[in-house]
Amino acid sequence: VSPSHPSSADYRVRALSHETGAYIGRTSPQITVPGIPGFVDPLQGFVATMALDGERLYVGGRFQHVGGVRRAGVAAFNVASAALEPWEPTVGGPATALAADGTRVAVGGGFKSAGGARRSGLAAVDLRTGRLAAVQPPELPGVNALARSGDLVVAAAGSEVVGYSASRG
């Protein structure tokens, strides 16, 4: 993820070769937080985390639009084309950690809502629909890291580390 130009708060995801690190010609639409025209605030928006799951790249951070399309906190891109996917699980605050498992993505951050429901810091979102998954993890404000191993998802928030079952919550 890099700014479209050095003084810009508009970001894009760019595909790089896993062998050489060279740019391979695929770039996402701009990832932005609308602000005051002509004023660039580097803290205004950011991309903090990414998770790859099959043909989709999930991106989280503090942003409100991708290519002019409303996407709050999280977005998904097609890996082959870098096109924005229709997946749209609005998060009410920054998403700073993601972990995908093929059917759901755990989203962690400093948010107070996800998918239109009250969720503090940790939510499970269906990868197909973008809606909250049937099983939800415990609320954990300020999640800054997530890791997944099989059914276990481990979340870190400040000095707390919590593990939960993705299938049983």
C-alpha positions as CSV (number, residue, x, y, z in Angstrom):
1,V,0.0,0.0,0.0
2,S,1.4,3.3,-0.9
3,P,0.2,6.9,-1.4
4,S,-0.6,7.9,-5.0
5,H,1.9,10.8,-4.6
6,P,4.1,11.8,-1.6
7,S,1.9,14.5,-0.1
8,S,-1.3,12.6,-0.7
9,A,-3.6,10.9,1.8
10,D,-5.1,8.8,-1.1
11,Y,-3.8,5.3,-1.0
12,R,-3.8,2.4,-3.5
13,V,-2.9,-1.3,-3.2
14,R,-0.2,-2.2,-5.8
15,A,0.6,-5.8,-6.8
16,L,4.3,-6.7,-6.6
17,S,6.1,-9.8,-7.9
18,H,6.8,-12.2,-5.1
19,E,10.1,-13.1,-6.8
20,T,11.5,-9.7,-7.6
21,G,9.4,-7.2,-5.7
22,A,8.8,-5.3,-8.9
23,Y,5.4,-3.7,-9.7
24,I,3.4,-6.0,-12.0
25,G,0.8,-3.6,-13.3
26,R,-2.2,-4.1,-11.0
27,T,-3.4,-1.2,-8.9
28,S,-6.6,-0.8,-6.8
29,P,-8.8,2.2,-7.0
30,Q,-8.0,5.0,-4.5
31,I,-8.6,4.3,-0.8
32,T,-9.6,7.6,0.8
33,V,-11.1,9.5,3.6
34,P,-12.9,12.6,2.2
35,G,-11.6,15.8,3.8
36,I,-11.3,19.5,3.2
37,P,-10.4,20.2,-0.4
38,G,-6.8,21.3,-0.7
39,F,-5.9,20.2,2.8
40,V,-4.0,17.0,3.3
41,D,-3.9,15.5,6.8
42,P,-1.6,12.4,6.9
43,L,-3.5,11.1,9.9
44,Q,-6.8,11.5,8.2
45,G,-6.9,8.0,6.7
46,F,-4.7,4.9,6.6
47,V,-4.4,1.3,5.6
48,A,-3.3,-0.8,8.6
49,T,-3.8,-4.4,7.7
50,M,-4.3,-6.9,4.9
51,A,-5.3,-10.6,4.7
52,L,-5.3,-12.8,1.6
53,D,-7.9,-15.5,1.2
54,G,-8.1,-17.3,-2.1
55,E,-8.8,-14.8,-4.9
56,R,-9.6,-11.9,-2.5
57,L,-7.3,-9.5,-0.7
58,Y,-9.0,-8.0,2.4
59,V,-7.8,-4.5,3.5
60,G,-8.6,-2.8,6.8
61,G,-7.8,0.7,8.1
62,R,-9.4,4.0,8.5
63,F,-11.0,5.0,5.3
64,Q,-14.5,5.8,3.9
65,H,-14.3,5.3,0.2
66,V,-12.5,3.1,-2.4
67,G,-12.6,4.5,-5.9
68,G,-15.5,6.7,-4.9
69,V,-17.6,3.8,-3.6
70,R,-18.5,3.8,0.1
71,R,-16.4,1.3,2.1
72,A,-16.0,2.1,5.8
73,G,-13.0,0.5,7.4
74,V,-12.7,-2.7,5.4
75,A,-12.7,-3.5,1.7
76,A,-12.0,-6.5,-0.6
77,F,-10.2,-6.6,-3.9
78,N,-10.0,-9.3,-6.6
79,V,-6.4,-10.5,-6.6
80,A,-6.2,-11.1,-10.4
81,S,-7.6,-7.7,-11.4
82,A,-7.2,-5.5,-8.3
83,A,-10.9,-4.5,-8.8
84,L,-13.0,-3.6,-5.8
85,E,-15.3,-6.5,-4.8
86,P,-19.0,-6.0,-3.8
87,W,-18.3,-7.2,-0.3
88,E,-19.3,-4.3,2.1
89,P,-19.3,-4.9,5.9
90,T,-19.3,-1.3,7.2
91,V,-17.1,-1.0,10.3
92,G,-17.7,2.1,12.6
93,G,-14.1,3.0,13.2
94,P,-10.6,1.9,12.2
95,A,-9.9,-1.8,11.4
96,T,-6.3,-2.6,12.4
97,A,-6.2,-6.4,12.2
98,L,-7.7,-9.1,9.9
99,A,-7.6,-12.9,9.9
100,A,-9.5,-14.9,7.2
101,D,-10.4,-18.6,7.3
102,G,-12.2,-19.3,4.0
103,T,-15.8,-18.5,5.3
104,R,-15.3,-15.6,7.7
105,V,-12.9,-12.8,8.5
106,A,-12.1,-11.7,12.0
107,V,-11.9,-7.9,12.1
108,G,-10.2,-6.2,15.0
109,G,-9.7,-2.5,15.7
110,G,-10.9,0.5,17.5
111,F,-14.5,0.4,16.3
112,K,-17.8,0.4,18.2
113,S,-20.0,-1.2,15.5
114,A,-19.7,-3.6,12.6
115,G,-22.3,-4.7,10.1
116,G,-24.8,-2.2,11.6
117,A,-24.7,-3.9,15.0
118,R,-22.9,-2.9,18.2
119,R,-19.5,-4.7,18.2
120,S,-16.6,-3.3,20.2
121,G,-13.2,-4.0,18.8
122,L,-13.7,-7.5,17.4
123,A,-16.2,-9.0,14.9
124,A,-16.6,-12.0,12.7
125,V,-17.8,-11.1,9.1
126,D,-19.1,-13.6,6.5
127,L,-16.7,-13.5,3.5
128,R,-19.5,-14.1,1.0
129,T,-22.2,-11.7,2.2
130,G,-20.3,-9.0,4.2
131,R,-22.8,-9.5,7.1
132,L,-21.9,-10.4,10.6
133,A,-21.3,-14.1,10.9
134,A,-23.8,-16.2,13.0
135,V,-21.2,-16.8,15.7
136,Q,-19.6,-13.7,17.2
137,P,-16.4,-13.5,19.3
138,P,-16.4,-11.7,22.6
139,E,-16.1,-7.9,22.5
140,L,-12.5,-6.8,23.0
141,P,-11.9,-3.0,22.6
142,G,-8.8,-1.9,20.8
143,V,-7.7,-5.1,19.0
144,N,-4.3,-4.5,17.3
145,A,-3.4,-8.0,16.2
146,L,-5.1,-11.2,15.1
147,A,-3.8,-14.7,14.3
148,R,-5.6,-17.8,13.2
149,S,-4.8,-21.5,13.5
150,G,-7.6,-23.8,12.4
151,D,-10.6,-23.0,14.6
152,L,-8.7,-20.9,17.0
153,V,-8.4,-17.1,16.6
154,V,-6.1,-15.2,19.0
155,A,-6.7,-11.5,19.5
156,A,-4.3,-9.0,21.2
157,A,-5.6,-5.8,22.6
158,G,-3.1,-3.8,24.7
159,S,-1.8,-6.1,27.4
160,E,-4.7,-8.7,26.9
161,V,-4.4,-11.8,24.7
162,V,-7.6,-13.7,24.1
163,G,-8.2,-16.9,22.2
164,Y,-11.7,-18.0,21.0
165,S,-13.2,-20.7,18.9
166,A,-14.3,-19.4,15.5
167,S,-17.1,-22.0,15.2
168,R,-18.4,-21.6,18.8
169,G,-17.5,-18.0,19.6
